[in-house]
Amino acid sequence: MFSHATVGATDIARAKDFYAVVLAPLGVDLKMDIKGALGFGPADQKRPMFFVLKPNNRQPMSVGNGTMVAFAAKDRRSVDAFHRAALAAGGVDAGAPGLRPHYHPNYYGAYVRDPDGNKLCAVCHFAE
């Protein structure tokens, strides 16, 4: 259903350092690095699906209220690793790893905000 998702960044170099570390536990790596934009995607694919960029209108980036990008994790350990990596790389905790049975019985997620304030989630939908 989705082609890709984007979030804004004020400092592309800082964003590159953050996302390269945070997305690695989920099997996602850098696919594209051009002036003002980064593209990340699954390690086994060539095409980026998640973009971090400076806004094209040259206005300051802002965080959407209610906006979040959720990354699928293969297991709960990957969710935990994502959360640890995000905090170590300068992210802010927005919800520690754990079950959220109000979504469904196997929903295991963790929430963080990147250095620009964008909300991110890693979630595993499988029982372990």
N, C-alpha and C positions, 0 to 999 in steps of 0.2 A: 504494500500500500504506500510506503514512503520511499522516496528517492534518496533524500538526505536531510540532515538537520544542521543548523548553524547557530553559533553564539558569537557575540561580539567580544572584542578584547581591546584594551587600551595599549597594551605592550605585547607585541607578537613574540618577541624573544622570550619574555617571561612566560607567556602562554605555551610556547613550545616546550620549555623546560618542565612546566607543570603537567601538561597533557601527555607527553612522552612517558613520564613516570607513572602517572595515574591510570592510563589506559593499558599499559603493558600487562598487568595481571588478568585483563579480560581478553587478551589475544588480539589487541588492536594496536596498530603502529602507524607511523607517519608515512603517508603516500605522496604528499605534495607540500612543497614549501616554496612559495613565490612571494614576492613583495606584498606584504599586507595580508597574507592568507596562508593558512595551514589546512591540509586535508588529511584525515585519519580514516583508516578502514581496517577490516579484518585482515589478519596476517596472510591468510590464504587467498586474498583477492587483490586485484590491482587497483580497483576503483575506490576512491575515498567516498565515505558516506556521512562523515561528520566533519564540519568545517568550523574553524575558529578564524575570525577575520575582523579587520577594522571596517566599520560601516562604510559602505560605498558613498553615502551622502556627505561624508566628511564631518558629520556631526558627532559629538561625543557618544560613545556606546552607553546604553542603559540596560538595566536588567528588567525583563518582563515580569510583571506581577502574575504569578500563577504559571509561569513558564518553567519547564524542566525537561531535560534530556535524560532518558533512562536507557542504560546500556544493559544488554542481556549478558548474564554470567553463566558459565557452564556448571558451576557448583558454588556452594556456600563459602568455601575457602577463598575462591576468587573474589567474592563480595567483600570478605574480610580484608583481603590484600589490597583491593581497590581503596577501601576506606583508610587503611593505614598509610598507603602511599599518598593519598590526597592530603592527609594531615601533615605528613612529613614534608610534602612539597609546597606547603604554604596555604593549603585549603582550610576551610572552616567546617567543623562538624555541623550537620543539619539533621542528624538522625543516625544514631549508632547502628551497626549491623544487628539484625535480629528478625525474628518472625513478625509478620504483620497479618495475623489471621483474619482481620476484618476485611482484607482484600480477597484472600483465599487461603486455605489451610497451609499451603507450601510456599507462600510468598515470603522470601527472605531477602531483605533489601538493606541498603545503607545509603545515606544521603549526605552530600557535601555541597559546599559552595566554593567555586574556584576563586582565584585572587581578584577577579573583577566582580564577583558576586553572583555569577550564573549558578543556578541550582542543577546539580547532577545526581543521578542515582545509578547504582549497580544493583541488579536484581536477579535472583535465581528462582525459577518457578518450580523446581523439582524437589521432591522429598530426598533427604539424605540420611 
